[in-house]
């Protein structure tokens, strides 16, 4: 008899627990290396024996076949709706609406599948795409049951719906298939209907949805899909409107206002996304964002915005904003230096492009010279090397665009006659370069600055002394012809130019010793190299032996004197 409250042990359950515990101990021993495995684990009691290795492709067939069967049933339902529409049972509009709803149901079902079942999710998403894409294509291009704007709206709803329903599980497969369906079908319909605007705004809206998700750290790998489609369609619309032959026959009209809207929307879309991610979220700017913002600006400037003063003024405003963000926000907050340099670089690029589009060439050169002086002054007073470097870039571009550097090269290295063709550019460039170099020296009391600061000083000094040497050579040759007449031989002009370069080398070496300006010492040997080039390429080909004798004498004397000055410079440095 059994005692009250006493129960017989469940031997089978206890046996299963012991067996399970033994298997776990065996696995632990095998992984920790306590003892080698003595036997393979027994196969699951209820595993079906297929006679195939687990990695064999046919081993997956029992799982794959039901999924494919379900997909075929889904496609069969789509063809049933098509048959009812063709038979007249359903109107074209009702049939299209039912098919669209049917595709959305399939996409929703794919999003409800557990995230671990990737194959099932992929086939479910693909089934939804195969239902929707042919339906929208046929209803728009063949049956004309829906117009292109409605088709674009349907594709946008499908893409956004796919992103929304896959958000919670972060199912990239569902979102990617929905996005590809919208972009691919929209591209095909654009080519078939020759109606650019509806699908341009479809791609812009899809890209906007992707960027909004990217700001919340979703669908980052999809960003290039939307960006590529938006860039290409806006560029296509720009070319169709602005090419010399006009809009091709058969294309729907593209009003200029709509084109400008698309260009501005493309630019604002990626600027806004980048600002939110870098300034609001505090993330580092990515290569995609840098490239896409540059492409958006380039697409805008490629056609309709090129002659728009308002757009150029907006670029200048953006340049000021980029500078403010760089030096007033990012630098003070200690944010990523990548973000700082990116915003600062966009600032100078926008300033250059906007001023060049808005202003004439001559006025833009004056503005760049003023910006150069302002950047060097502000950067020096606030110890902001980046601003000083930007000032050097503005100065260099102003000197190149105005022709001042080219005129200096003609007077110094060529056979240009004084006073030359670009006197205003030459003297104004010299004044700007002198002011920039004077400010750079004033705000650099350290005799041995850091390497980056040193490179900046060398660049500004080189620009100033290049123009000064060109003017000196031009003045000497002008005085020569004034004394000996306009018909006097030019052989001695070549000697005067070579002497100018040799004299510059001596001056640089002497200045480095007495004024201890390190940046000037870097210009000694470049000046001598230019003198050697003149001696070989120009002076040796002159017809006066006396002029060649003087050139060789001056150049040789300078070569002899330079090592002594360089030794004095080394002693002064120590």
Buried (B, 14 or more C-beta within 10 A) or exposed (E): EEEEEEEEEEEEEEEEEEEEEEEEEBEEBBEEEEEEEEEEEEEEEEEEEEEEEEEEEEEEEEEBEEBEEBBEEBEEBBEEBBEBBEEEEBEBEBBBBBBBEBBBBBBBBBBEBEBEEEEBBBBBBBBBBBBBBBBBBBBBBEBEBBEBBBBBBBBBBBBBBBBBBBBEBEBBBBBBBBBBBBBBBBBBBBEEBBBBBBBBBBBBBBBBBBBBBBBEEBBEEBBEBBBBBBBBBBBBBBEBBBEEEEBEEEBEEBEEEBBBBBBBBBBEBBBBBBBBBBBEEEBEBBEBBBEBBBBBBEBBBBBBBEEBEEBBEBBBEBBEBBBEBBBEBBBEEEBBEBBBBBBBBBBBBBBBBBBBBBBEEEEBBBBBBBBBBBBBBBBBEEEBBBBBBBBBBBBBBBBBBBBBBBBBBBBBBBEBBBBBEBEEBBBBBBEBBBBBBBBBBEBBEEEEBEEEBBBBBBBBBBBBBBBBBBBBBBBBBBEBBEEEEEEEBBBBBBBBBBBBBBBBBBBBBBBBBEEBBBBBBBBBBBBBEBBBEBBEEBBEEBEBEEBBEBBBEBBEEBBEBBEEBBEBBEEEEE
